[in-house]
Amino acid sequence: MIKAVIDVGTNSIKFCLAESERRDGSFTVLKDANNIAKLGEGLRESGLISPDALERNALAAAGFVKEAREAGADDIHIVGTMALRTAKNTDAFKRRVNELTGLDIRVIPGEEEAQLSYIAVMSGIHGAAEANLVSFDTGGGSTEFVFGEAGVMKRKFSLNIGGIRITEDYLSETPVPAERLAEARACVRKELSDGGVTPGAEFLVGMGGNVTSIASVKHRMKIYDPDVIQGSKLTLSDIRGQIADYASKTLDERRNIVGLQPKRADVILAGACIVEAAMELCGVEELTVSDRGLRHGLLYKLFKA
């Protein structure tokens, strides 16, 4: 049995194709890919997905659907997150994807997004199910947090803060002036604190494209290897070092950093600021990286059903 999940996010579309013959939720990943198609480009100013972004992302989603069908997938799910929760013309995007694929997009609420990310952590990180754990998934448009104890969710919430807005508001000029970087850090910390991020984590797990990119840069990966990233560690010192490095560079210089996808060069500094604030507010010096995310959590549920 082969299933596929396509996760349409604010900054990127992620695609996971998996196979399983069991009913315990376990599966083998056949392909895991992403396309940084920037659905949320300009969304905050207009409240609308621009015509170019709409078509670009619809075609990207359709390409993944075609690939899944050619691989023999018998169950394909397309889900949307923050950008599609907020855009005034989400229905137009959904119609275009349906025209191209014959499939409907399900826009999921922030709390479900957090829950699926938590499932991905529980099923993929050794020791996560036994710990007092905080997991967070930071993307282009939102950041989801789950606080759990011994595998039981106690709190979950989604905050409307992601790499795109912080970049647009504070970090678009490169190299980034020191005062703008300080303002961005203060804004991120306040929004996470006001949103409910509190100390007490024994085990902090970070996921999402920004977190895995930071880990990839740390390991200087010319070719991304999920097996190296999954379960690897990032320290607060690592994060602060990368923040200083990204802030000191022009956009073109960032694009040449080994381990960083060039299309993520514009938002990576904002993403690193969110990771830094999450670690500081949770009171930890180190986090564990999960290469798995929402798409893997949804696949776990689908294969277990």
C-alpha positions as CSV (number, residue, x, y, z in Angstrom):
1,M,0.0,0.0,0.0
2,I,1.5,3.4,-1.1
3,K,0.2,6.7,0.2
4,A,1.3,10.3,-0.3
5,V,0.9,13.5,1.6
6,I,1.5,17.0,0.0
7,D,1.7,19.8,2.6
8,V,1.2,23.2,1.1
9,G,2.8,25.7,3.4
10,T,3.4,29.4,3.3
11,N,7.0,29.1,2.1
12,S,7.3,25.6,0.7
13,I,5.4,22.6,-0.5
14,K,6.5,19.3,1.0
15,F,5.9,15.9,-0.5
16,C,6.2,12.5,1.2
17,L,5.6,9.2,-0.5
18,A,5.5,6.2,1.7
19,E,4.7,2.5,1.7
20,S,3.5,0.1,4.3
21,E,1.7,-3.3,4.6
22,R,1.2,-3.0,8.4
23,R,-1.5,-1.4,10.5
24,D,0.8,-0.1,13.3
25,G,1.4,3.2,11.7
26,S,5.0,2.4,10.7
27,F,6.0,3.0,7.1
28,T,9.0,3.2,4.7
29,V,9.6,6.6,3.1
30,L,10.0,6.2,-0.7
31,K,10.6,9.9,-1.4
32,D,10.6,13.0,0.7
33,A,11.0,16.3,-1.2
34,N,10.2,20.0,-1.1
35,N,9.6,22.9,-3.4
36,I,10.2,26.4,-2.0
37,A,7.4,27.9,-4.0
38,K,6.6,30.8,-1.7
39,L,2.8,30.7,-1.7
40,G,2.8,33.5,1.0
41,E,4.8,36.0,-1.0
42,G,3.1,39.4,-0.5
43,L,0.2,37.8,1.2
44,R,0.4,40.0,4.3
45,E,0.1,43.3,2.5
46,S,-2.8,42.4,0.2
47,G,-4.5,39.5,2.0
48,L,-4.4,37.7,-1.3
49,I,-2.3,34.9,-2.9
50,S,-0.8,36.7,-5.9
51,P,-1.7,35.3,-9.4
52,D,1.9,34.2,-10.0
53,A,2.2,32.5,-6.6
54,L,-1.1,30.8,-7.0
55,E,-0.2,29.3,-10.4
56,R,3.3,28.5,-9.3
57,N,2.2,26.6,-6.3
58,A,-0.8,24.9,-8.0
59,L,1.6,23.6,-10.6
60,A,4.1,22.4,-8.0
61,A,1.3,20.5,-6.1
62,A,0.1,19.0,-9.4
63,G,3.6,17.9,-10.2
64,F,3.8,16.0,-6.9
65,V,0.4,14.4,-7.4
66,K,1.5,13.2,-10.9
67,E,4.7,11.7,-9.3
68,A,2.7,10.0,-6.6
69,R,0.3,8.5,-9.1
70,E,3.1,7.3,-11.3
71,A,4.6,5.6,-8.2
72,G,1.4,3.7,-7.7
73,A,0.0,5.7,-4.7
74,D,-3.6,4.6,-4.0
75,D,-4.3,7.4,-1.5
76,I,-3.1,11.0,-2.0
77,H,-3.8,13.8,0.5
78,I,-3.2,17.5,0.0
79,V,-3.3,19.7,3.1
80,G,-2.8,23.4,3.5
81,T,-1.7,25.4,6.5
82,M,-1.2,29.0,7.5
83,A,-1.3,30.8,4.1
84,L,-4.4,29.0,3.1
85,R,-6.0,29.6,6.5
86,T,-5.7,33.4,6.1
87,A,-5.8,34.2,2.4
88,K,-9.0,35.8,1.1
89,N,-8.7,33.9,-2.2
90,T,-8.0,30.4,-0.8
91,D,-11.0,29.1,-2.7
92,A,-9.4,30.2,-6.0
93,F,-6.3,28.3,-5.2
94,K,-8.2,25.2,-4.2
95,R,-10.2,25.3,-7.4
96,R,-7.0,25.6,-9.5
97,V,-5.4,22.6,-7.8
98,N,-8.7,20.6,-8.3
99,E,-8.6,21.5,-12.0
100,L,-5.1,20.3,-12.3
101,T,-5.4,17.1,-10.2
102,G,-9.0,16.2,-9.5
103,L,-8.2,16.3,-5.8
104,D,-9.4,18.6,-3.0
105,I,-7.2,20.4,-0.6
106,R,-8.1,20.2,3.1
107,V,-7.0,23.3,5.0
108,I,-6.2,22.2,8.5
109,P,-6.5,24.3,11.7
110,G,-3.4,25.3,13.6
111,E,-4.1,23.0,16.5
112,E,-4.4,19.9,14.2
113,E,-1.1,21.0,12.6
114,A,0.5,21.0,16.0
115,Q,-0.9,17.6,16.8
116,L,0.3,16.0,13.6
117,S,3.8,17.4,14.2
118,Y,3.7,15.9,17.7
119,I,2.8,12.5,16.3
120,A,5.8,12.8,13.9
121,V,8.1,13.4,16.9
122,M,6.6,10.6,19.0
123,S,7.0,8.1,16.1
124,G,10.4,9.2,15.0
125,I,12.6,10.5,17.9
126,H,14.1,8.0,20.4
127,G,13.1,8.8,23.9
128,A,10.5,11.4,23.0
129,A,7.5,9.3,24.3
130,E,9.0,9.0,27.8
131,A,10.1,12.6,28.4
132,N,8.5,15.9,29.5
133,L,8.8,17.2,26.0
134,V,8.2,20.4,24.0
135,S,8.1,20.2,20.3
136,F,7.8,23.1,17.9
137,D,7.5,23.3,14.1
138,T,8.4,26.7,12.6
139,G,7.5,27.5,9.0
140,G,7.0,30.5,6.8
141,G,3.7,31.7,8.3
142,S,3.2,30.1,11.7
143,T,4.9,28.2,14.5
144,E,3.2,25.3,16.3
145,F,4.0,24.2,19.9
146,V,3.1,21.1,21.8
147,F,3.8,20.5,25.5
148,G,3.7,16.8,26.5
149,E,4.4,14.6,29.4
150,A,5.3,10.9,28.9
151,G,3.8,10.9,25.5
152,V,0.5,12.6,26.5
153,M,-0.2,16.0,25.0
154,K,-1.0,18.6,27.7
155,R,-1.0,21.8,25.6
156,K,-0.9,22.6,21.9
157,F,-1.2,25.9,20.1
158,S,-0.3,27.6,16.9
159,L,1.1,31.2,16.7
160,N,0.9,33.4,13.7
161,I,4.6,34.0,13.5
162,G,6.9,32.6,10.9
163,G,10.0,33.4,8.8
164,I,8.2,35.4,6.1
165,R,6.6,38.1,8.3
166,I,9.6,38.6,10.5
167,T,11.8,39.0,7.4
168,E,9.4,41.4,5.8
169,D,9.1,43.5,8.9
170,Y,12.7,43.7,10.1
171,L,15.2,41.7,8.1
172,S,14.8,42.5,4.4
173,E,17.8,44.8,4.2
174,T,21.1,42.8,3.9
175,P,23.5,42.9,5.6
176,V,21.1,43.4,8.4
177,P,21.7,46.5,10.6
178,A,22.3,45.6,14.2
179,E,19.3,47.6,15.5
180,R,16.9,45.9,13.1
181,L,18.2,42.5,14.2
182,A,17.7,43.5,17.8
183,E,14.1,44.6,17.0
184,A,13.4,41.3,15.3
185,R,14.7,39.2,18.2
186,A,12.7,41.3,20.7
187,C,9.5,40.9,18.6
188,V,9.9,37.2,18.2
189,R,10.6,36.7,21.9
190,K,7.6,38.8,23.0
191,E,5.2,37.0,20.6
192,L,6.3,33.5,21.7
193,S,6.2,34.5,25.4
194,D,2.8,36.1,25.1
195,G,1.6,33.1,23.1
196,G,2.3,30.7,25.9
197,V,5.9,29.4,25.5
198,T,7.1,28.7,29.0
199,P,10.1,27.1,30.7
200,G,10.2,23.5,31.9
201,A,11.2,21.4,28.9
202,E,13.4,18.4,29.7
203,F,13.5,17.6,26.0
204,L,13.0,20.1,23.2
205,V,12.5,19.0,19.6
206,G,12.5,21.4,16.7
207,M,11.3,20.6,13.2
208,G,10.4,22.4,9.9
209,G,12.5,23.6,7.1
210,N,14.2,26.4,9.0
211,V,15.4,24.0,11.8
212,T,16.6,21.3,9.4
213,S,18.3,23.9,7.3
214,I,20.2,25.2,10.3
215,A,21.3,21.6,11.0
216,S,22.3,21.1,7.4
217,V,24.5,24.3,7.6
218,K,26.0,23.1,10.8
219,H,27.0,19.8,9.1
220,R,28.1,21.6,5.9
221,M,25.9,19.3,3.8
222,K,26.4,19.7,0.0
223,I,23.7,17.0,-0.4
224,Y,21.0,16.9,2.3
225,D,21.0,13.6,4.2
226,P,17.9,13.1,6.4
227,D,19.5,10.2,8.2
228,V,22.2,12.5,9.5
229,I,19.7,15.3,10.4
230,Q,17.1,13.1,12.2
231,G,17.9,13.1,15.9
232,S,20.9,15.4,15.6
233,K,21.6,18.2,18.1
234,L,21.7,22.0,17.9
235,T,23.0,24.1,20.7
236,L,22.0,27.7,21.6
237,S,25.6,28.6,20.7
238,D,25.1,27.0,17.2
239,I,22.0,29.1,16.7
240,R,23.5,32.4,17.8
241,G,26.6,31.8,15.7
242,Q,24.4,31.3,12.6
243,I,22.3,34.3,13.4
244,A,25.5,36.5,13.5
245,D,26.7,34.9,10.2
246,Y,23.4,35.3,8.3
247,A,23.0,38.9,9.5
248,S,26.5,39.9,8.4
249,K,26.0,38.6,4.8
250,T,24.2,39.9,1.7
251,L,21.5,37.7,0.3
252,D,23.8,36.6,-2.5
253,E,26.4,35.6,0.0
254,R,23.9,33.6,2.0
255,R,22.9,31.7,-1.1
256,N,26.5,30.4,-1.3
257,I,26.4,28.9,2.2
258,V,27.1,25.2,2.1
259,G,24.0,23.3,3.4
260,L,21.5,26.1,2.8
261,Q,19.0,25.9,-0.1
262,P,19.4,29.1,-2.0
263,K,15.7,29.7,-2.1
264,R,15.6,29.7,1.7
265,A,18.4,32.4,2.0
266,D,15.9,35.2,2.5
267,V,14.0,33.7,5.5
268,I,16.7,31.7,7.3
269,L,17.7,34.5,9.6
270,A,14.2,35.0,10.8
271,G,13.8,31.3,11.3
272,A,16.9,31.2,13.4
273,C,15.6,34.0,15.5
274,I,12.4,32.0,16.2
275,V,14.5,28.9,17.1
276,E,16.7,31.0,19.4
277,A,13.6,32.5,21.2
278,A,12.0,29.1,21.6
279,M,15.1,27.7,23.2
280,E,15.6,30.6,25.5
281,L,11.9,30.7,26.7
282,C,11.9,26.9,27.2
283,G,15.1,27.2,29.2
284,V,17.3,24.8,27.3
285,E,20.8,25.0,25.8
286,E,20.2,22.2,23.3
287,L,17.5,20.9,21.0
288,T,17.0,17.7,19.1
289,V,16.2,18.0,15.4
290,S,13.4,16.1,13.7
291,D,13.5,15.7,10.0
292,R,9.9,14.5,10.2
293,G,7.0,16.9,10.3
294,L,3.3,17.3,9.7
295,R,3.3,15.1,6.5
296,H,4.9,12.2,8.4
297,G,2.4,12.5,11.3
298,L,-0.5,12.4,8.8
299,L,1.0,9.4,7.1
300,Y,1.3,7.6,10.5
301,K,-2.4,8.2,11.1
302,L,-3.4,7.1,7.6
303,F,-1.4,3.9,7.7
304,K,-2.7,3.1,11.2
305,A,-6.4,3.6,10.2
